[in-house]
Amino acid sequence: MKIIFYSFPRCEESSKIKDFLKSRNLDFKEITSDNEEIKKEILKLSLQNKKPIVKIIKNRGIYVCTGFNEMALKRML
């Protein structure tokens, strides 16, 4: 399983997601939205450009969660 976390600086939801992933000892790659290419990727994944995104890649598919949704994250993991 591979976890990619697209975060925003000074974002409460981003902090909650990071804490959630760390509390479960999950390895993840964090990508901050500090350049235009990353912002375009976020927009493509979520159709929004102001929400953090968690993308989980498993052998059965790719799962995307927009914003902090603990129940959805637990289901995806």
Residue frames as qw, qx, qy, qz and C-alpha x, y, z in Angstrom:
[[0.000, 0.890, 0.455, 0.000, 0.00, 0.00, 0.00],
 [0.407, 0.119, 0.018, 0.906, 1.24, 3.47, -0.89],
 [0.097, -0.845, -0.482, 0.210, -0.21, 6.62, 0.69],
 [0.340, 0.264, 0.126, 0.894, 0.23, 10.06, -0.85],
 [0.171, -0.764, -0.505, 0.364, -0.98, 13.07, 1.14],
 [0.274, 0.513, 0.210, 0.786, -1.46, 16.40, -0.64],
 [0.359, -0.641, -0.492, 0.467, -1.41, 19.04, 2.10],
 [0.137, 0.834, 0.139, 0.516, -1.83, 22.78, 2.43],
 [0.368, 0.129, -0.470, 0.792, 0.33, 24.95, 4.72],
 [0.144, -0.001, 0.418, -0.897, -1.45, 26.29, 7.81],
 [0.605, -0.142, -0.459, -0.635, -4.52, 24.11, 7.15],
 [0.546, -0.313, 0.573, -0.525, -6.36, 22.55, 10.10],
 [0.942, 0.166, 0.073, -0.282, -7.66, 19.64, 8.01],
 [0.651, 0.544, -0.504, 0.165, -4.15, 18.90, 6.75],
 [0.093, -0.507, 0.698, -0.497, -2.92, 18.76, 10.36],
 [0.768, -0.117, 0.404, -0.483, -5.73, 16.39, 11.34],
 [0.913, 0.350, -0.175, -0.121, -4.97, 14.06, 8.43],
 [0.413, 0.583, -0.623, 0.318, -1.26, 14.04, 9.23],
 [0.361, -0.392, 0.651, -0.540, -2.00, 13.27, 12.90],
 [0.896, 0.068, 0.176, -0.401, -4.41, 10.50, 11.88],
 [0.826, 0.441, -0.348, 0.038, -1.84, 8.82, 9.62],
 [0.205, 0.555, -0.668, 0.450, 0.97, 9.18, 12.16],
 [0.577, -0.331, 0.499, -0.556, -1.18, 7.80, 15.00],
 [0.955, 0.124, 0.158, -0.216, -1.61, 4.61, 12.99],
 [0.500, -0.512, 0.593, 0.369, 2.13, 4.38, 12.22],
 [0.738, 0.549, 0.379, 0.099, 1.44, 4.56, 8.48],
 [0.420, -0.269, 0.361, 0.788, 4.18, 5.56, 6.09],
 [0.404, 0.808, 0.429, -0.016, 3.06, 8.29, 3.72],
 [0.452, 0.122, 0.212, 0.858, 4.53, 10.73, 1.26],
 [0.023, 0.812, 0.384, -0.438, 3.48, 14.31, 1.92],
 [0.387, 0.324, 0.371, 0.780, 3.32, 16.72, -0.99],
 [0.045, -0.612, -0.364, 0.701, 2.66, 20.35, -0.14],
 [0.407, 0.742, 0.497, 0.192, 0.66, 22.57, -2.42],
 [0.277, -0.748, 0.050, 0.601, 3.33, 25.21, -2.76],
 [0.090, -0.316, 0.543, 0.773, 3.57, 25.29, -6.56],
 [0.570, 0.310, -0.110, -0.753, 1.20, 25.48, -9.51],
 [0.476, 0.193, -0.814, -0.271, 1.83, 21.93, -10.79],
 [0.098, -0.118, -0.905, 0.396, 0.82, 20.44, -7.44],
 [0.358, 0.308, 0.349, -0.809, -2.27, 22.67, -7.32],
 [0.566, 0.279, -0.461, -0.624, -3.27, 21.39, -10.78],
 [0.356, 0.055, -0.933, 0.022, -2.86, 17.78, -9.58],
 [0.099, 0.217, 0.728, -0.642, -5.05, 18.50, -6.54],
 [0.479, 0.332, 0.017, -0.812, -7.70, 20.10, -8.74],
 [0.521, 0.219, -0.710, -0.420, -7.63, 17.09, -11.07],
 [0.249, -0.040, -0.939, 0.233, -8.07, 14.65, -8.16],
 [0.047, -0.411, -0.742, 0.528, -10.81, 16.45, -6.26],
 [0.094, 0.675, 0.500, 0.534, -12.31, 19.18, -8.46],
 [0.344, -0.932, -0.116, -0.011, -11.45, 21.51, -5.57],
 [0.599, 0.501, -0.311, 0.542, -8.24, 23.37, -4.94],
 [0.198, -0.654, 0.356, -0.637, -8.55, 24.21, -1.25],
 [0.875, -0.358, 0.149, -0.290, -8.92, 20.77, 0.36],
 [0.174, -0.533, 0.826, 0.052, -6.16, 18.36, 1.40],
 [0.870, 0.211, -0.261, -0.362, -6.29, 14.96, -0.31],
 [0.490, -0.399, 0.775, -0.013, -5.21, 11.48, 0.68],
 [0.755, 0.389, -0.387, -0.360, -4.60, 9.07, -2.19],
 [0.613, -0.353, 0.700, -0.100, -4.18, 5.41, -1.27],
 [0.608, 0.445, -0.555, -0.352, -2.86, 3.02, -3.88],
 [0.670, -0.223, 0.684, -0.184, -3.51, -0.68, -3.27],
 [0.156, -0.132, 0.877, 0.435, -3.24, -3.65, -5.56],
 [0.219, 0.536, 0.815, -0.005, -7.06, -3.49, -5.93],
 [0.192, 0.805, 0.399, 0.394, -7.21, 0.14, -7.01],
 [0.255, 0.190, -0.198, 0.927, -6.73, 3.77, -6.12],
 [0.277, -0.745, -0.603, 0.073, -8.81, 5.42, -3.40],
 [0.211, 0.360, -0.061, 0.907, -9.08, 9.17, -2.87],
 [0.316, -0.712, -0.574, 0.251, -10.38, 11.02, 0.19],
 [0.184, 0.591, 0.064, 0.783, -10.90, 14.78, 0.08],
 [0.359, -0.655, 0.184, -0.639, -10.59, 16.66, 3.35],
 [0.026, -0.243, 0.875, -0.418, -10.48, 15.04, 6.77],
 [0.803, -0.135, -0.159, -0.558, -13.07, 12.26, 6.90],
 [0.285, -0.456, 0.811, -0.228, -11.98, 9.77, 9.55],
 [0.786, 0.129, 0.530, -0.290, -14.61, 7.16, 8.69],
 [0.758, 0.633, -0.095, -0.121, -13.72, 7.19, 4.99],
 [0.175, 0.718, -0.665, 0.108, -9.99, 6.99, 5.77],
 [0.519, -0.283, 0.763, -0.262, -10.53, 3.99, 8.04],
 [0.846, 0.348, 0.333, -0.231, -12.54, 2.22, 5.33],
 [0.594, 0.745, -0.299, -0.052, -9.90, 2.92, 2.68],
 [0.028, -0.634, 0.755, -0.169, -7.07, 1.62, 4.86]]
